[in-house]
Structures are given as structure tokens and as C-alpha cells.
Amino acid sequence: MTSWLMQAIRKIEADFNRSSDTHLIPLVLPAAPGIQLYFKDESTHPTGSLKHRLARSLFLYALSNGWIKQGTPVIEASSGSTAVSEAYFARLLGLPFIAVMPASTSCEKIRAIEFYGGRCHLVDDPATIYDESQRLARELNGHYMDQFTYAERATDWRGNNNIADTIFRQMALEPQPEPSWIVCGAGTGGTSATFGRYVRYQQKQTQVCVVDPENSAFYASYVSGDAHCSCEGGSGVEGIGRPRVEPSFIPTVIDHMIRVPNVASYAAIHFLEEVLGRKCGGSTGTNFYGVCLLMADMLQRGEQGSIVTMICDDGSRYLNSYYSADWLAAGGHDIQPWLLSYRRFFHDGVWQPPQ
């Protein structure tokens, strides 16, 4: 092992050692006193999102495999948050970093990548980010990180302080310490693979539900069993949903999937700002929609238990999109009927989405 490689791994491990784990925030729903809801707040990572964990794992995986050496340019295909986190680690190691992203990526994420010294390479068609990343890696003699292939294997899903392991340890003193459900979205599929494998390996009764935006290939693939499903354009919710079924998406470790209307995701984060007092990213809204459906089913069956989901990133990255009245109006997204639905469910326990 070279001196540079040893120092690089040590720098990443030291960065992890300086960080405490993220908080698990309870939200009491007056209409469901027998069901506890918790949000794992991943927005408090140094780079502001759940993807900080993935980026750390991907860098350690690539370094340990000998794919990244001193001076190696690192290229990634991303919708934003993974690229922000990878730019952070690339700067930590003194490596050039290029993010290949859809042109629709929020300007806040672009600024964050550039803040960490990364360069943004924008493409009009989201489906071309893979080929463009590979092309750049070949031309620059760099390494294409390829989160969509390696996310499910770069993280130790058996434990070792992964997100599933920390959630179960944080839940230990709660009224229902073993969650009935864990709800998450799928961008690469790595997070759902970690959760699904962990609960099976640890012999938990917890089920894993994946929520998917309306324009994404994952849900259709899960329902049909066809791994070659695809769709055109972006998902409408940055960070989750893909135009193709990514190699890291492992449907056999998932217990349930829910397709979520994008307007319901946008409305959910406005509602969560009312009850949590903070702005969350769009994928957190997608998570909350799924939570509401699962909780409504539990209420109908008279079940008690707990549900854990995530605040995936901070809403300040989306002030010009999901939190902009002009942006919502331009896209024809009327969130008011959905806000009423969320408020009614929160206070009365009646789930009735707009017609």
C-alpha cells in the first residue's frame, strides 16, 4: 500500500471520527397516539444530505480496490446531492472532481459542488449522464465512481455503524423499539438495499417500503418484475427516481413499494414545515406520503407500532423550486388540496387524498 493511499483512507476515517451521528426526531400525530413516527435527520451531515454516507463508502471502496490513486480525476453521474458529498471528499483528498448532472439540477446544488472545488458538467437529457461520465473518465484517465452500480455493495449492510444499525440503536429506548416499517426512496437503490439486508440479517420483523416518484422506472419494475423498464425525462423529485432500473436497486429485499404523485411530495414538505418547523427536500415529502398511507392502514387495522423515515436533505437547496410559488404554478402543481389532506390526516386520522 502506498503512503498516499494510507493517508487518503486515514483522512476519510478521521473525518468520520470527527462526526457524530444524525438525530432521530419524533413527530407526534394527534390522531395516531399508538403509532410513533420518527425522522432520521440526514440533513445534518457536513455536506447536508443522506448522500454523505454513500460518498464516504464509495471513496473507501474505490480506494481499497485501487481504482483511485494520487491525482486521479473523479467523475460521477448524479442528480446533485451525491455529487455535493463526493466533491467534499475529493477536496479532502486533493483530487479533481467533475459532476455530470441534468441541466435541471437546482442552482443551490451546483453552487455547493463548486464551493467544494468540483466542476459541473450539465447535460440536457438525464439519460445521457452515464455515457457522458464514462466518456470523461476515459478522456481524462480518471475514475467514474458510478454510484448507480456500486451503492449497494460499497456499504457494509451487516452493521458497522451504517444507517440501519444506527437507527435500531437509537430506537432502543422507544415505546416500540423495532419499527413496523422503514420508509425510504430509491435513487441508486443503495439505501433500500442496506435496510432490507440488515433487517433480514439481524432477524428483525421490520418491513421496508420504498416510495417512488411518478416518473421513475423503479416502481414499474418492482410490480412487473421486468428489470428493463424505463421512462423518459427526470423524476421531478431530485435525488430519487430514475429513468432506468439501476444495478444497485435490489427488489428482492423490499417488502412494499408505493408510487407517489409529485404534487403530493411538494405539498408534503410544506406541511412538514408547519409541524417540524424546518424546510426539507422533496424526497422527504415523498417519504412522508408513504408514511401516511402505511399509517392509515395500521389505524384501520387497529395496529400499534412505529415507523421510521428520513429527512434526506435540507430544503434550503430548493428555495427556487419546491418552495417557490411561481415554480409550482408554472408546473401546474396545486398543493393546496394536498395540504388539506395532510392536515386532516394529522389531526383526525382520516386519509383522503384529493380527487
Secondary structure, 3 states (H helix, E strand, C coil): CCHHHHHHHHHHHHHHHHCCCCCEEEECCCCCCCEEEEEEEHHHCCCCECHHHHHHHHHHHHHHCCCCCCCCCEEEECCCHHHHHHHHHHHHHCCCEEEEEECCCCHHHHHHHHHCCCEEEEECCHHHHHHHHHHHHHHHCCEECCHHHHHHHHCCCCCCCCHHHHHHHHCCCCCCCCCCEEEEECCCCHHHHHHHHHHHHCCCCCEEEEEEECCCHHHHHHHHCCCCCECCCCCCCCCCCCCECCCCCCHHHCCEEEEECHHHHHHHHHHHHHHHCCCECHHHHHHHHHHHHHHHHHHHHCCCEEEEEEECEEHHHHCCCCCCHHHHHHCCCCCHHHHHHHHHHHHHCCCCCCC
